[in-house]
C-alpha cells in the first residue's frame, strides 16, 4: 500500500512538473495550446477524482452555468445545426459541448493538485517559476525586436507570420505571466530567488510598453498587487472585500456602462484613449443596449459573435458577455461561482495569509484580464485559468508541512484538504 501511494505521488509530481515546464514553450509559441495542455493534464490526473471532496459552492454554480448555456441554445442566434458538422474540427463550433468537457477535465486537474505531496507541490512550483522567468525574458527580448524571433521561428516551421501578427501572438505570454506570477513569486521568495520575480515583472512591464495588445497585463499585475497586499494585511476581511467587489462587478456591469453612456462620459473618453480602447468603448455601449432588450434570458450562447462589425467576436468584458448571452440568470450564476471561490480563499486565509494573498491576486488578475481582453468561452483562457487554480492549490500544499511557530503565517493543516 505504501509503495502504491509512493508511486501515485511520484506520478502526480511528474504530471505537474511536466505541465508547468511546458508553460514556457506554449506561452511563447502557442498560447492557444493551453486548452489542450490543461485538458490532457486533467485527463491524466482524473483518477484523483475518486478521492476528492468536491467544493460544492464552486462546482454547483459552474455546472448550473454550463447547463444554462446549453439550454440557451434553444433561442441563440448562434445555435449550430448538428447536420452541418462535417468533421472533428467542426466540433469546436459546439461551445456548449466543449464547456461540459472542460468542466470535467479542469475539475480533475484541480483535484489532482490537491493530492500532491508538499514536496511534489514545491518542486512543481519551482519549475513553474523558472518557466515563467524564461518566458518573461523571451517575450521581453522579442518585443524589443518587434517580434522578429517569433517570426523567424515560425518561418523555420513552415508558417510565414507578419511582424505585427508575431507581436500580437507573443503578447499572450504577458497574460500568462500576469496570471501565474503570484504563486511563482511566493515560491521564489521561499527559495530566496527574488531577483527572478523582479526580472519577470520588469519583462512584462517593458514588453507591454511596446506591445499595446498586452497592456491589460500591467493592469492585472497592478490590481493583483493591491489584492495581495490587502489580504496579506487583513486576512479574511480583505477576502470579504474582494468578494463583495467581484459580486458588484458581475451584477452591475451593464448598469455602469449605461450610466456612463447617458452621462456622456463614454464620448469624452474617446478623445483620450487609443483606437483599440475606443473600439472597446463602442462595443461595451452597443452590448449594453442589446442587454437592455433581453435582460433576463439574454440572446443565447455565443450570440455575441452574431452582431457583425458592432461586436468583434465577443464583448471584451466577461460580465457584459454573460449578460448579453445568458442574461441575468447567467450573471447570477457567475457571481455565485466567484463567491464560492472567495469562500475557499477565505478558509485558506485563516491558516496561511501568504498563500491566500497569492490566490486572491491570481483571482483578481484573471478577472481583470477577462474584463478587458478575452471572451468568456475562449478555450485557451479557460484552460489557463484552470492551471492558475491548480497553481494556487500547489502553493497551499507546498506550505502545508511547515511546523507551527516557524512562520507566523503558517500552521499545520489540521483540516480537510483545500477541496473540501
DRENDO-1510 file (C-alpha; in Angstrom, 1 decimal, always signed):
<recs>
REC; n; res; u; v; w
REC; 1; UNK; +0.0; +0.0; +0.0 .
REC; 2; UNK; +2.8; +2.4; +0.9 .
REC; 3; UNK; +4.5; +1.5; -2.4 .
REC; 4; UNK; +1.3; +2.3; -4.3 .
REC; 5; UNK; +1.0; +5.7; -2.5 .
REC; 6; UNK; +4.6; +6.4; -3.3 .
REC; 7; UNK; +4.1; +5.6; -7.0 .
REC; 8; UNK; +1.0; +7.7; -7.2 .
REC; 9; UNK; +2.8; +10.6; -5.5 .
REC; 10; UNK; +5.7; +10.4; -8.0 .
REC; 11; UNK; +3.3; +10.2; -10.9 .
REC; 12; UNK; +1.3; +13.3; -9.8 .
REC; 13; UNK; +4.6; +15.2; -9.2 .
REC; 14; UNK; +5.8; +14.3; -12.7 .
REC; 15; UNK; +2.5; +15.3; -14.2 .
REC; 16; UNK; +2.5; +18.8; -12.7 .
REC; 17; UNK; +6.3; +19.3; -13.3 .
REC; 18; UNK; +5.7; +18.5; -16.9 .
REC; 19; UNK; +2.7; +20.7; -17.3 .
REC; 20; UNK; +4.3; +23.7; -15.6 .
REC; 21; UNK; +7.5; +23.2; -17.6 .
REC; 22; UNK; +5.5; +23.5; -20.8 .
REC; 23; UNK; +4.3; +26.9; -19.7 .
REC; 24; UNK; +7.3; +28.4; -21.3 .
REC; 25; UNK; +7.1; +27.0; -24.9 .
REC; 26; UNK; +3.3; +27.0; -25.0 .
REC; 27; UNK; +3.1; +30.6; -23.6 .
REC; 28; UNK; +5.7; +31.9; -26.1 .
REC; 29; UNK; +4.9; +30.0; -29.3 .
REC; 30; UNK; +1.4; +28.8; -29.0 .
REC; 31; UNK; -0.9; +30.3; -26.3 .
REC; 32; UNK; -3.9; +28.6; -27.7 .
REC; 33; UNK; -2.3; +25.3; -26.7 .
REC; 34; UNK; -3.2; +25.9; -23.0 .
REC; 35; UNK; -6.6; +24.4; -23.6 .
REC; 36; UNK; -5.1; +21.1; -24.8 .
REC; 37; UNK; -2.4; +21.2; -22.1 .
REC; 38; UNK; -4.8; +21.7; -19.2 .
REC; 39; UNK; -7.3; +19.1; -20.7 .
REC; 40; UNK; -4.5; +16.5; -21.1 .
REC; 41; UNK; -3.2; +17.0; -17.6 .
REC; 42; UNK; -6.8; +16.8; -16.2 .
REC; 43; UNK; -7.3; +13.5; -18.1 .
REC; 44; UNK; -4.1; +12.0; -16.8 .
REC; 45; UNK; -4.9; +13.2; -13.3 .
REC; 46; UNK; -8.6; +12.0; -13.4 .
REC; 47; UNK; -8.0; +9.1; -11.0 .
REC; 48; UNK; -7.6; +11.7; -8.2 .
REC; 49; UNK; -11.3; +12.4; -8.5 .
REC; 50; UNK; -12.1; +9.2; -6.7 .
REC; 51; UNK; -10.6; +10.5; -3.5 .
REC; 52; UNK; -11.6; +14.2; -4.0 .
REC; 53; UNK; -14.1; +16.0; -1.9 .
REC; 54; UNK; -15.7; +18.3; -4.4 .
REC; 55; UNK; -16.1; +22.0; -3.4 .
REC; 56; UNK; -19.8; +22.2; -3.8 .
REC; 57; UNK; -20.0; +26.0; -3.6 .
REC; 58; UNK; -17.8; +26.2; -6.6 .
REC; 59; UNK; -18.9; +23.2; -8.7 .
REC; 60; UNK; -22.6; +23.6; -8.4 .
REC; 61; UNK; -22.8; +27.2; -9.8 .
REC; 62; UNK; -20.3; +26.3; -12.5 .
REC; 63; UNK; -22.3; +23.2; -13.5 .
REC; 64; UNK; -25.5; +25.2; -13.5 .
REC; 65; UNK; -23.9; +27.9; -15.7 .
REC; 66; UNK; -22.8; +25.3; -18.2 .
REC; 67; UNK; -26.3; +23.7; -18.2 .
REC; 68; UNK; -28.0; +27.1; -18.6 .
REC; 69; UNK; -25.6; +27.9; -21.5 .
REC; 70; UNK; -26.6; +24.7; -23.2 .
REC; 71; UNK; -30.3; +25.4; -22.6 .
REC; 72; UNK; -30.0; +28.9; -24.1 .
REC; 73; UNK; -29.1; +27.4; -27.4 .
REC; 74; UNK; -32.9; +27.0; -27.9 .
REC; 75; UNK; -33.1; +30.7; -28.7 .
REC; 76; UNK; -29.5; +31.5; -29.5 .
REC; 77; UNK; -28.8; +33.3; -32.8 .
REC; 78; UNK; -25.5; +31.3; -33.0 .
REC; 79; UNK; -27.0; +27.8; -32.5 .
REC; 80; UNK; -25.2; +25.3; -34.8 .
REC; 81; UNK; -27.2; +22.8; -36.8 .
REC; 82; UNK; -25.7; +19.3; -35.9 .
REC; 83; UNK; -26.3; +18.3; -39.6 .
REC; 84; UNK; -23.8; +21.0; -40.7 .
REC; 85; UNK; -20.9; +19.3; -38.8 .
REC; 86; UNK; -18.6; +17.6; -41.3 .
REC; 87; UNK; -15.6; +16.5; -39.3 .
REC; 88; UNK; -13.8; +16.5; -36.0 .
REC; 89; UNK; -12.6; +20.1; -36.5 .
REC; 90; UNK; -16.2; +21.3; -36.6 .
REC; 91; UNK; -16.8; +20.1; -33.0 .
REC; 92; UNK; -15.0; +23.3; -32.0 .
REC; 93; UNK; -18.2; +25.2; -33.0 .
REC; 94; UNK; -20.1; +23.4; -30.3 .
REC; 95; UNK; -19.2; +25.7; -27.4 .
REC; 96; UNK; -21.8; +24.1; -25.1 .
REC; 97; UNK; -20.3; +20.6; -25.5 .
REC; 98; UNK; -16.8; +22.0; -25.0 .
REC; 99; UNK; -17.8; +23.7; -21.8 .
REC; 100; UNK; -19.1; +20.4; -20.3 .
REC; 101; UNK; -15.9; +18.6; -21.3 .
REC; 102; UNK; -13.8; +21.3; -19.9 .
REC; 103; UNK; -15.7; +21.4; -16.6 .
REC; 104; UNK; -14.9; +17.7; -16.0 .
REC; 105; UNK; -11.3; +17.8; -17.1 .
REC; 106; UNK; -10.4; +21.0; -15.3 .
REC; 107; UNK; -12.1; +19.8; -12.1 .
REC; 108; UNK; -9.9; +16.7; -12.4 .
REC; 109; UNK; -6.8; +18.9; -12.8 .
REC; 110; UNK; -7.5; +20.8; -9.6 .
REC; 111; UNK; -8.4; +17.6; -7.7 .
REC; 112; UNK; -5.1; +16.1; -8.8 .
REC; 113; UNK; -3.3; +19.2; -7.4 .
REC; 114; UNK; -4.9; +18.6; -4.1 .
REC; 115; UNK; -3.5; +15.1; -3.9 .
REC; 116; UNK; +0.1; +16.3; -4.4 .
REC; 117; UNK; +2.6; +15.9; -1.5 .
REC; 118; UNK; +4.1; +19.0; -0.1 .
REC; 119; UNK; +7.5; +18.1; -1.6 .
REC; 120; UNK; +5.9; +17.4; -5.0 .
REC; 121; UNK; +4.0; +20.7; -5.0 .
REC; 122; UNK; +7.1; +22.6; -4.1 .
REC; 123; UNK; +9.0; +21.0; -7.0 .
REC; 124; UNK; +6.2; +21.7; -9.4 .
REC; 125; UNK; +6.0; +25.4; -8.3 .
REC; 126; UNK; +9.8; +25.8; -8.7 .
REC; 127; UNK; +9.6; +24.5; -12.2 .
REC; 128; UNK; +6.7; +26.9; -12.9 .
REC; 129; UNK; +8.7; +29.9; -11.6 .
REC; 130; UNK; +11.7; +29.0; -13.7 .
REC; 131; UNK; +9.4; +28.5; -16.8 .
REC; 132; UNK; +7.8; +31.9; -16.2 .
REC; 133; UNK; +11.1; +33.6; -15.8 .
REC; 134; UNK; +12.3; +32.1; -19.1 .
REC; 135; UNK; +9.0; +33.2; -20.8 .
REC; 136; UNK; +9.4; +36.7; -19.5 .
REC; 137; UNK; +12.9; +37.0; -20.9 .
REC; 138; UNK; +11.8; +35.5; -24.2 .
REC; 139; UNK; +8.8; +37.8; -24.6 .
REC; 140; UNK; +10.7; +40.9; -23.4 .
REC; 141; UNK; +13.6; +40.4; -25.7 .
REC; 142; UNK; +11.5; +39.5; -28.7 .
REC; 143; UNK; +9.2; +42.5; -28.1 .
REC; 144; UNK; +12.2; +44.8; -28.2 .
REC; 145; UNK; +12.9; +43.3; -31.7 .
REC; 146; UNK; +9.4; +43.7; -32.9 .
REC; 147; UNK; +8.6; +40.0; -32.8 .
REC; 148; UNK; +11.4; +39.1; -35.2 .
REC; 149; UNK; +12.5; +36.0; -33.3 .
REC; 150; UNK; +8.9; +34.7; -33.3 .
REC; 151; UNK; +8.5; +35.4; -37.0 .
REC; 152; UNK; +11.8; +33.7; -37.7 .
REC; 153; UNK; +11.0; +30.5; -35.7 .
REC; 154; UNK; +7.5; +30.4; -37.4 .
REC; 155; UNK; +9.2; +30.6; -40.8 .
REC; 156; UNK; +11.6; +27.8; -40.0 .
REC; 157; UNK; +8.5; +25.7; -39.1 .
REC; 158; UNK; +6.9; +26.5; -42.5 .
REC; 159; UNK; +4.5; +29.2; -41.4 .
REC; 160; UNK; +5.1; +32.7; -42.6 .
REC; 161; UNK; +3.9; +35.3; -39.9 .
REC; 162; UNK; +3.9; +39.1; -40.3 .
REC; 163; UNK; +5.7; +41.0; -37.7 .
REC; 164; UNK; +2.5; +42.7; -36.4 .
REC; 165; UNK; +0.9; +39.3; -36.0 .
REC; 166; UNK; +4.1; +38.0; -34.3 .
REC; 167; UNK; +3.9; +40.8; -31.8 .
REC; 168; UNK; +0.2; +40.1; -31.1 .
REC; 169; UNK; +0.9; +36.4; -30.6 .
REC; 170; UNK; +3.9; +36.8; -28.2 .
REC; 171; UNK; +1.8; +39.3; -26.2 .
REC; 172; UNK; -0.2; +36.3; -24.9 .
REC; 173; UNK; +3.0; +35.4; -22.9 .
REC; 174; UNK; +2.5; +38.6; -20.9 .
REC; 175; UNK; -1.0; +37.5; -19.9 .
REC; 176; UNK; +0.3; +34.1; -18.9 .
REC; 177; UNK; +2.9; +35.7; -16.6 .
REC; 178; UNK; +0.5; +38.2; -15.1 .
REC; 179; UNK; -1.9; +35.4; -14.2 .
REC; 180; UNK; +0.6; +32.9; -12.7 .
REC; 181; UNK; +3.0; +35.5; -11.3 .
REC; 182; UNK; +1.9; +35.5; -7.7 .
REC; 183; UNK; +2.2; +31.8; -7.0 .
REC; 184; UNK; +5.6; +31.7; -8.7 .
REC; 185; UNK; +6.8; +34.8; -6.8 .
REC; 186; UNK; +5.9; +33.3; -3.4 .
REC; 187; UNK; +7.8; +30.2; -4.2 .
REC; 188; UNK; +10.8; +32.2; -5.4 .
REC; 189; UNK; +10.7; +34.1; -2.2 .
REC; 190; UNK; +10.8; +30.8; -0.3 .
REC; 191; UNK; +13.9; +29.9; -2.3 .
REC; 192; UNK; +15.4; +33.4; -1.8 .
REC; 193; UNK; +15.4; +33.9; -5.6 .
REC; 194; UNK; +13.5; +37.1; -5.5 .
REC; 195; UNK; +15.6; +38.5; -8.4 .
REC; 196; UNK; +13.7; +36.3; -10.8 .
REC; 197; UNK; +10.4; +37.8; -9.7 .
REC; 198; UNK; +11.8; +41.2; -10.4 .
REC; 199; UNK; +13.0; +40.0; -13.8 .
REC; 200; UNK; +9.5; +38.7; -14.7 .
REC; 201; UNK; +7.9; +41.9; -13.5 .
REC; 202; UNK; +10.3; +44.1; -15.5 .
REC; 203; UNK; +9.9; +42.0; -18.6 .
REC; 204; UNK; +6.1; +42.2; -18.5 .
REC; 205; UNK; +6.1; +45.9; -18.0 .
REC; 206; UNK; +8.8; +46.5; -20.6 .
REC; 207; UNK; +7.2; +44.4; -23.3 .
REC; 208; UNK; +3.7; +45.8; -22.6 .
REC; 209; UNK; +5.1; +49.3; -23.3 .
REC; 210; UNK; +5.9; +48.0; -26.8 .
REC; 211; UNK; +3.1; +45.6; -27.3 .
REC; 212; UNK; -0.1; +47.6; -26.8 .
REC; 213; UNK; -2.2; +44.4; -27.1 .
REC; 214; UNK; -0.8; +43.2; -23.8 .
REC; 215; UNK; -1.3; +46.3; -21.7 .
REC; 216; UNK; -4.1; +44.8; -19.8 .
REC; 217; UNK; -1.4; +42.5; -18.3 .
REC; 218; UNK; +0.1; +45.5; -16.5 .
REC; 219; UNK; -3.3; +46.4; -15.1 .
REC; 220; UNK; -3.7; +42.8; -13.9 .
REC; 221; UNK; -0.3; +43.0; -12.1 .
REC; 222; UNK; -1.1; +46.3; -10.5 .
REC; 223; UNK; -4.6; +45.2; -9.2 .
REC; 224; UNK; -3.2; +41.9; -8.3 .
REC; 225; UNK; -0.6; +43.6; -6.2 .
REC; 226; UNK; -3.3; +45.6; -4.4 .
REC; 227; UNK; -5.2; +42.4; -3.7 .
REC; 228; UNK; -2.1; +40.6; -2.4 .
REC; 229; UNK; -1.3; +43.4; +0.0 .
REC; 230; UNK; -4.9; +43.7; +1.2 .
REC; 231; UNK; -5.3; +40.0; +2.0 .
REC; 232; UNK; -1.7; +39.8; +3.4 .
REC; 233; UNK; -2.5; +42.6; +5.8 .
REC; 234; UNK; -6.1; +41.8; +6.8 .
REC; 235; UNK; -6.6; +38.1; +6.0 .
REC; 236; UNK; -10.3; +37.1; +5.8 .
REC; 237; UNK; -11.5; +40.7; +5.9 .
REC; 238; UNK; -9.6; +41.5; +2.8 .
REC; 239; UNK; -11.0; +38.4; +1.1 .
REC; 240; UNK; -14.6; +39.6; +2.0 .
REC; 241; UNK; -13.9; +43.0; +0.4 .
REC; 242; UNK; -12.8; +41.4; -2.8 .
REC; 243; UNK; -15.8; +39.0; -2.8 .
REC; 244; UNK; -18.2; +42.0; -2.5 .
REC; 245; UNK; -16.3; +43.9; -5.2 .
REC; 246; UNK; -16.5; +40.9; -7.5 .
REC; 247; UNK; -20.2; +40.4; -6.9 .
REC; 248; UNK; -20.9; +44.1; -7.7 .
REC; 249; UNK; -18.9; +43.7; -10.9 .
REC; 250; UNK; -20.9; +40.7; -12.2 .
REC; 251; UNK; -24.3; +42.2; -11.2 .
REC; 252; UNK; -23.9; +45.8; -12.2 .
REC; 253; UNK; -21.6; +46.0; -15.2 .
REC; 254; UNK; -24.4; +46.8; -17.7 .
REC; 255; UNK; -25.8; +49.5; -15.4 .
REC; 256; UNK; -22.4; +51.1; -15.0 .
REC; 257; UNK; -21.9; +51.3; -18.8 .
REC; 258; UNK; -25.4; +52.5; -19.4 .
REC; 259; UNK; -24.9; +55.3; -16.8 .
REC; 260; UNK; -21.6; +56.3; -18.4 .
REC; 261; UNK; -23.2; +56.4; -21.8 .
REC; 262; UNK; -26.1; +58.6; -20.6 .
REC; 263; UNK; -23.8; +60.9; -18.7 .
REC; 264; UNK; -21.7; +61.5; -21.9 .
REC; 265; UNK; -18.6; +60.0; -20.2 .
REC; 266; UNK; -18.0; +57.4; -22.9 .
REC; 267; UNK; -17.9; +60.1; -25.6 .
REC; 268; UNK; -15.5; +62.2; -23.6 .
REC; 269; UNK; -13.2; +59.2; -23.1 .
REC; 270; UNK; -13.0; +58.6; -26.8 .
REC; 271; UNK; -10.8; +61.7; -27.2 .
REC; 272; UNK; -8.3; +60.5; -24.7 .
REC; 273; UNK; -7.8; +56.8; -25.4 .
REC; 274; UNK; -6.0; +54.7; -28.2 .
REC; 275; UNK; -8.1; +53.4; -31.1 .
REC; 276; UNK; -8.2; +49.8; -29.6 .
REC; 277; UNK; -9.7; +51.2; -26.3 .
REC; 278; UNK; -12.1; +53.4; -28.3 .
REC; 279; UNK; -13.3; +50.2; -30.0 .
REC; 280; UNK; -13.9; +48.6; -26.6 .
REC; 281; UNK; -16.0; +51.6; -25.5 .
REC; 282; UNK; -18.1; +51.3; -28.7 .
REC; 283; UNK; -18.5; +47.5; -28.1 .
REC; 284; UNK; -19.5; +48.0; -24.5 .
REC; 285; UNK; -22.0; +50.7; -25.4 .
REC; 286; UNK; -23.6; +48.5; -28.1 .
REC; 287; UNK; -23.6; +45.4; -25.9 .
REC; 288; UNK; -25.3; +47.2; -23.1 .
REC; 289; UNK; -28.0; +48.5; -25.4 .
REC; 290; UNK; -28.6; +44.9; -26.6 .
REC; 291; UNK; -28.6; +43.6; -23.0 .
REC; 292; UNK; -31.5; +46.0; -22.2 .
REC; 293; UNK; -33.5; +44.4; -24.9 .
REC; 294; UNK; -33.3; +40.9; -23.4 .
REC; 295; UNK; -32.1; +41.4; -19.8 .
REC; 296; UNK; -33.4; +38.2; -18.2 .
REC; 297; UNK; -32.6; +35.4; -20.5 .
REC; 298; UNK; -30.1; +37.0; -22.9 .
REC; 299; UNK; -29.6; +36.4; -26.6 .
REC; 300; UNK; -28.3; +32.9; -26.1 .
REC; 301; UNK; -24.9; +31.2; -26.0 .
REC; 302; UNK; -22.3; +32.6; -28.5 .
REC; 303; UNK; -24.8; +35.3; -29.7 .
REC; 304; UNK; -22.0; +37.9; -29.2 .
REC; 305; UNK; -20.5; +36.9; -32.5 .
REC; 306; UNK; -23.7; +37.4; -34.5 .
REC; 307; UNK; -23.9; +41.2; -34.4 .
REC; 308; UNK; -21.5; +41.8; -37.3 .
REC; 309; UNK; -19.0; +44.6; -37.0 .
REC; 310; UNK; -20.6; +46.1; -33.9 .
REC; 311; UNK; -19.0; +43.3; -31.8 .
REC; 312; UNK; -15.8; +41.6; -32.9 .
REC; 313; UNK; -16.4; +38.0; -31.7 .
REC; 314; UNK; -17.0; +39.0; -28.1 .
REC; 315; UNK; -17.6; +41.9; -25.9 .
REC; 316; UNK; -14.1; +42.2; -24.4 .
REC; 317; UNK; -15.6; +42.1; -21.0 .
REC; 318; UNK; -16.7; +38.9; -19.2 .
REC; 319; UNK; -19.6; +40.4; -17.3 .
REC; 320; UNK; -21.1; +42.1; -20.3 .
REC; 321; UNK; -20.7; +39.0; -22.4 .
REC; 322; UNK; -22.6; +36.8; -19.8 .
REC; 323; UNK; -25.3; +39.4; -19.5 .
REC; 324; UNK; -25.6; +39.6; -23.3 .
REC; 325; UNK; -25.7; +35.9; -24.0 .
REC; 326; UNK; -27.2; +34.4; -20.8 .
REC; 327; UNK; -29.0; +37.3; -19.2 .
REC; 328; UNK; -29.4; +38.0; -15.5 .
REC; 329; UNK; -29.6; +34.2; -14.9 .
REC; 330; UNK; -26.0; +33.8; -16.2 .
REC; 331; UNK; -24.7; +36.8; -14.3 .
REC; 332; UNK; -26.1; +35.5; -11.0 .
REC; 333; UNK; -24.6; +32.0; -11.6 .
REC; 334; UNK; -21.2; +33.6; -12.4 .
REC; 335; UNK; -21.4; +35.7; -9.2 .
REC; 336; UNK; -22.3; +32.6; -7.1 .
REC; 337; UNK; -19.3; +30.7; -8.6 .
REC; 338; UNK; -17.0; +33.5; -7.6 .
REC; 339; UNK; -18.5; +33.7; -4.2 .
REC; 340; UNK; -17.6; +30.0; -3.9 .
REC; 341; UNK; -14.1; +30.7; -5.0 .
REC; 342; UNK; -13.7; +33.5; -2.5 .
REC; 343; UNK; -15.1; +31.3; +0.3 .
REC; 344; UNK; -12.3; +28.8; -0.3 .
REC; 345; UNK; -9.7; +31.5; -0.2 .
REC; 346; UNK; -11.2; +32.9; +3.0 .
REC; 347; UNK; -10.8; +29.4; +4.6 .
REC; 348; UNK; -7.2; +29.4; +3.5 .
REC; 349; UNK; -6.6; +32.9; +4.8 .
REC; 350; UNK; -7.3; +31.8; +8.3 .
REC; 351; UNK; -4.3; +29.4; +8.1 .
REC; 352; UNK; -1.9; +30.9; +5.6 .
REC; 353; UNK; -2.2; +34.5; +4.8 .
REC; 354; UNK; +0.6; +34.5; +2.2 .
REC; 355; UNK; -0.9; +31.6; +0.2 .
REC; 356; UNK; -4.4; +33.3; +0.4 .
REC; 357; UNK; -2.9; +36.6; -0.7 .
REC; 358; UNK; -1.3; +34.9; -3.8 .
REC; 359; UNK; -4.6; +33.1; -4.6 .
REC; 360; UNK; -6.5; +36.4; -4.2 .
REC; 361; UNK; -4.1; +38.2; -6.5 .
REC; 362; UNK; -4.4; +35.4; -9.1 .
REC; 363; UNK; -8.2; +35.7; -9.0 .
REC; 364; UNK; -8.1; +39.4; -9.4 .
REC; 365; UNK; -5.6; +39.1; -12.3 .
REC; 366; UNK; -8.0; +36.7; -14.0 .
REC; 367; UNK; -11.0; +38.9; -13.6 .
REC; 368; UNK; -9.0; +42.0; -14.8 .
REC; 369; UNK; -7.7; +40.4; -18.0 .
REC; 370; UNK; -11.1; +38.8; -18.6 .
REC; 371; UNK; -12.7; +42.1; -18.0 .
REC; 372; UNK; -10.6; +43.9; -20.7 .
REC; 373; UNK; -9.3; +41.4; -23.3 .
REC; 374; UNK; -10.8; +38.0; -23.8 .
REC; 375; UNK; -14.1; +36.2; -24.3 .
REC; 376; UNK; -15.6; +34.2; -21.5 .
REC; 377; UNK; -15.6; +30.9; -23.5 .
REC; 378; UNK; -12.2; +31.2; -25.1 .
REC; 379; UNK; -10.9; +27.6; -24.5 .
REC; 380; UNK; -7.2; +28.5; -24.0 .
REC; 381; UNK; -8.1; +31.2; -21.5 .
REC; 382; UNK; -10.3; +28.8; -19.5 .
REC; 383; UNK; -7.5; +26.2; -19.6 .
REC; 384; UNK; -5.0; +28.8; -18.3 .
REC; 385; UNK; -7.5; +29.7; -15.6 .
REC; 386; UNK; -7.7; +26.0; -14.5 .
REC; 387; UNK; -3.9; +25.9; -14.4 .
REC; 388; UNK; -3.8; +29.0; -12.3 .
REC; 389; UNK; -6.3; +27.4; -9.9 .
REC; 390; UNK; -4.1; +24.3; -9.7 .
REC; 391; UNK; -1.0; +26.5; -9.1 .
REC; 392; UNK; -2.8; +28.1; -6.1 .
REC; 393; UNK; -3.6; +24.7; -4.7 .
REC; 394; UNK; +0.0; +23.7; -5.2 .
REC; 395; UNK; +1.1; +26.7; -3.3 .
REC; 396; UNK; -1.1; +25.8; -0.4 .
REC; 397; UNK; +0.1; +22.2; -0.5 .
REC; 398; UNK; +3.7; +23.3; -0.7 .
REC; 399; UNK; +3.4; +25.2; +2.5 .
REC; 400; UNK; +1.3; +22.7; +4.4 .
REC; 401; UNK; +4.2; +20.9; +6.2 .
REC; 402; UNK; +5.7; +23.9; +7.9 .
REC; 403; UNK; +5.8; +23.4; +11.6 .
REC; 404; UNK; +3.8; +25.8; +13.8 .
REC; 405; UNK; +5.9; +28.6; +15.2 .
REC; 406; UNK; +8.4; +28.6; +12.4 .
REC; 407; UNK; +6.4; +31.2; +10.4 .
REC; 408; UNK; +3.7; +33.4; +11.8 .
REC; 409; UNK; +1.7; +32.9; +8.7 .
REC; 410; UNK; +1.6; +29.1; +8.8 .
REC; 411; UNK; +0.1; +26.4; +10.9 .
REC; 412; UNK; +0.0; +22.7; +10.1 .
REC; 413; UNK; -3.0; +21.6; +8.0 .
REC; 414; UNK; -5.3; +20.1; +10.7 .
REC; 415; UNK; -8.3; +20.4; +8.5 .
REC; 416; UNK; -9.7; +18.7; +5.3 .
REC; 417; UNK; -7.8; +19.4; +2.0 .
REC; 418; UNK; -8.4; +22.6; +0.1 .
REC; 419; UNK; -11.0; +21.0; -2.0 .
REC; 420; UNK; -13.3; +20.3; +1.0 .
</recs>
